Amino acid sequence: MANKQKILIVDDDLNISELISLYLTKEMYETRTAADGYEALDFFESFSPDLVILDLMLPGKDGYEVCREIRQRRDTPIIMLSAKGETFDKVLGLELGADDYIIKPFDAKELVARVKAVLRRYVKAPEARREVPAGVDMVEYPGLIINQTNYSVIYNGKNVDMPPKELELLYFLASQPNRVFTREQLLDHIWGYEYVGDTRTVDVHIKRLREKIKDQRGWSIATVWGIGYKFEVKEG
């Protein structure tokens, strides 16, 4: 029997934690719950989850602090859960490295669907590899290989850990070099309906990409002021 994927649920509301755990257990996930930030970080190390569902308003350490510490340790995907729906809170969560953001009250079935979608996209390459099998969704430039089939990015010969949305955004731009996309177009292609109107989401992810992937002489992630972004490839 294959090992079950493990999900850590962090929420100080016991009813919410138990409800999420019930639905995920029915979908054959192994779950563990934590009620505060300190317990969450302890369980993160001992349980080694494949995904974390993280409430923002927690006793002890809040969700932002927990997300920041998790990101310093590993690149485990995180779905943030909060009663706050303001753009600032959502963008701050994304800046800290969250892969998705769900506002309470939520539909449990939708949450399960989001969990499945994030886990399906999130495939870590164990080692950096230069040889990529034929027939995959892959683009290659000097010093950069983006493989959307196994969700890996190789930059200057080294594997770069990258959450799914960052990789999908990079692949989308790099697969259509020198084409300019507005923030709204990128939201529509990468995030769909979930973040319509929240264009700072794109800016946050571009900023994170630039921190990991530095511009080269032959290509760059370029800002087109007043419009959006493009993956610029220089001739010669």
N, C-alpha and C positions, 0 to 999 in steps of 0.2 A: 504494500500500500504506500502510495506517495505521501510524503510529509505534508501536513496541512500548512497553509500559509498562516502566519501569526500576526494578530492585530492588537495593538495596545490602545485601549480606550481611556482617555483622561478627561474626567468631568467630576466636579464635586457634587453634582445632582445624581444620587444613586438611581433614581427612577430612569433617568435618561441613559445612564451607563448600562443598566440592565436591559433596557429596551434595545439599544444598539447591539449589545452582546447577544441577545436572543435572536435577532434577525441574522447576524453574521454567523452564529453557530449553525443556524438552519442551512446556511450556504456552505457549510463545511469548513469554516475558518476556525482556527483556535484563537481564543480571546483571553485577555487579562485586563482588569480595570484598575485604575489608580484615581484617588480622590484629591490629590494635591500635587504641586509641582515637584516637591522633593521625592515623593513616592514614585512619580512618573519617571524621573531620571534613574532611580534605583531599578525599577522594572525594565527600563530601556536597556540597561546593561545585562541584567540577569535573564530577561525573557528574549532579547534580541528579535524584536518584531520586524516583520516585513513592511509594515505600515503603521503610522500613528494617527489616531483621531484625537485632536487636541483642542480642548475648550480654552478660550482666552482668559476668562475670569476664574482664576484658581487661587485658593489660599496658599500661603507660603511663597513659592515662585509662581508668577503668572504665566500664561501661555506664551507670551512673547519671549520671556526669559528661557523657558523650557525649549522653545523652538530654536533659539539662538545656540543653546548648549548642545542640542542634538546635532545641529548643523556643524558645529565645531568637531564633533566626534565622527559622525557618519553622514551619508547622503540618503538615509532612509526617507521615503516619501512621507509627507505630512499633509493631512486634511485638517484645516482649522475649522472650529465650530464655535459660533458666537451669536449672542443676541444682538450684537452691534452690527448694523448694516451700512454705516457711513463709509464713504469712499476711503477716508483716511485710514480707518482700521483695516480695510481690505488690502490696501496698497502696502501698509506697514507689514502686514502678515506676509505678503508676497516678497517684499524686500528682504525679509528675514529668511526666506527660503521655502515657504509653504507651497505645495503643489496645487491645492484647491482650497476653497473657502465656502462654507455653507452657513447660512443664517438660520437661527432658530426663530420660530418653530419650523421644523423640517419634516418632510415625509420620509419615513424610515426606508421605504423601498428605493427612493431616489438616492439616499445616502449609500445604500448597498450598491446601487448602479455606479455611483461615483467611485466607490472603493474598487470595484472590479475594473473600471476604466483606468484608474491610476496604476493599479498593479499590472494590468495588461501591457501598459506602455513602458513600465519601469523594468528594464532588463539591463543589468550591469554586466559589462564586459570584464572578465576576470583579469585580463592582461591586455596591454597594448599590442595591437597586431597591425602590420603593414599590409598583409595579404588579405583581401576581402573577396569572398566567393562571388562568382559571376551571377547575374540575375537578381541582385538585391537593390534596394532603394539606397543608392549611395552617390555622393558627389565628392570629387577630389580636386584639391588645389595644392600648390606647393606648400608643404608643411601642414596640411589639413586634410583629414578624411572624416566625412560625416556619414555614418551608416544608420539609416532610419529603420532598417530591418532588425538589427540586433541592438539598436539604441546605444551606439558607441560613437565617441568623438576622439580622434587621435590628432593631437596637436604637437608638432615638432617631435614626433616619435613616441609621445607619451599619452596614455589614456587620460582623458579629462572626465571626471565625474560630473554629470549634468542632469538635473531634473528633467522629466519628459517635456514640459512646455518650453523650456529653454532650447532643448535639442530640436524640437519640432519647428520652432521659430527660426533657428539658425539654418536648418535644412531647407525650409521653405524659401528663405531669402537666397541662400547659396545655390539652390537648384534653378534659380531664375536670375542670373547675374545681370547687373546694371539696370534691372527693372525697378522702378520706384513704386513703393506701396504706401498708402496712407495708413495711419494708425487704425482707422476704422476697418480697412480691408484686412489688416493683420489680425485684428480682433475676431473678425468674422471667420477667417480661415483657420486660425489656431484655437480660439476659445469657443467659437460658436455663440449661441445666444446667452451663455452664462455671464459674460462680462460686457455686453453691449453697452456702449456709452462710457465705459470706464477706461478711457484711452491711456491713462497713466500706467495701467498694467503693462502696456507695450514698452513704455519708457523704462520701467523697472527691470524688465527682462533684458532689454538691450544693454542697460547698464551692467547687469550681472554677466552677460555674455562678454562684454568688453573687458571685464576684470579677469576673465579666464582665457579669452582668445584675443591676443594682441594683433593689431593690424600688421600686415606684411608689405613688402615692396610691391608685390603683384596684386594684392587684394586687401579690402578693408570693409568693415561694417560702417557705412557712411550715413550721416544724417543729411536729409534734404530739408533744409529749413523751411518751416511753414507747411510742409507736406507730410513727411514721414521718413522712411528709411529704405536703403537698398544695399545689396551686397555688390560693392564696386570692384570690378576686375579691370586692371590697367593693361593696356596693350604694350608689348615689347619688354 
